[in-house]
């Protein structure tokens, strides 16, 4: 049976935008524990990193932002070079996993949701010359995860020395650089593993049949406690 290691990060306030919400309480008491229960159910490894990485701290100071934290979980994979693991999984910390969640899928190298052409065009890019995947959650082979971590580490060091620019946000563009340079074509990841619940219009939102099938709830927005309450009204 394949061995998975889930790596999550919760550093600082847990977000790059201002919020009045107590995210530490929500993440530590509800969201991250839901992933821990899921991993225990299927025998997956699960680790949560909370201490800042000095290299990322330097990146944040140079950019005068917290955007370097987007890369924390990927760089943390370097701590697991010698682990007996087949796949690394990198989910954001704002996921809630319901009890009906199915096991992770396997991938030839990396699985994630490809950017739509319209998203690439907004950044002056095209799928003919650039490959990008959305954030949220990705599944990678150990080889892929370490390759990405080494690439990000190298780019950050170069950026600090002012030899090359680095667009920190949205962070998946840097991951896209790595995909494109190495001519990697990601495997698709089913929506059930990254079911995005936006906080816009939540009060009038109707529960759907797609919601019934979803178990990896990505609470995207600035009212995460309210979003979680919405999910728990229908599923556990």
C-alpha positions, 0 to 999 in steps of 0.5 A, a space after each residue: 500500500 502506498 505511503 502518504 505524508 500530509 504536510 500543513 503549515 500554520 505560521 504567524 496569523 495564518 493568513 496574508 490579509 487582515 482579519 478579525 477572526 481568531 484563525 489560530 483557534 479555528 485552525 487548531 481546534 477544528 480544521 487541522 484536527 479534521 485532517 489529523 482524523 482523516 490521516 489516522 483513518 487511512 494510516 497516513 503521516 501528518 505533520 504541521 509546521 508552525 515555526 518560521 523558516 529563516 529563509 522565508 522570514 528573509 523573503 518576507 522582510 524583503 517583500 514587506 509582506 507575509 507572502 513568503 509563507 505560501 511556500 512554507 509547507 513545500 520547503 518543509 518537505 526537505 525535512 523528510 528526505 529520508 522518510 519512507 514515503 511514496 507521496 507528499 500531500 500539500 493542503 492549505 490549512 483552511 480545509 475541513 475534512 468530513 468523515 466520508 472522505 475517500 483515500 488519496 489518489 496516486 499520481 505519476 508525478 504531481 496531481 492538481 487542478 490546472 489553471 483555466 486559460 482565462 486565469 493565465 491570460 489575466 497574467 499575460 500567459 498562455 497554456 501553450 507556453 506556461 503550465 500552472 496549477 491552482 493552490 489548495 491541495 496537491 499530491 506529489 511523488 516524493 521525487 516531485 516534492 523534493 524537486 519542487 522544494 529545492 527549486 523554491 529554495 534556490 529561487 529564494 536564495 537568488 531573489 535575496 541576492 537580487 539576481 532574479 525577481 520573484 513574484 510571490 503572490 499568487 504563489 502558484 506562478 512560481 510552482 508553474 515556473 518549475 512545472 514549465 521548466 521541467 515540462 511537467 504535465 500534472 494529472 488532474 485532481 478530482 473536485 472532491 479533493 478541493 471543494 471550494 466554499 466561497 464566503 460571498 453570498 453564503 447566506 443565500 447559498 443552496 446545498 447541492 448534489 455536488 456538495 453531497 459528494 464533496 468531503 475536502 472542504 476548502 474554506 476560501 474567504 474571510 469568514 471561515 468560521 461561518 463557512 464551517 458552520 454552513 458545512 456542519 449544518 449538512 455534514 460532519 
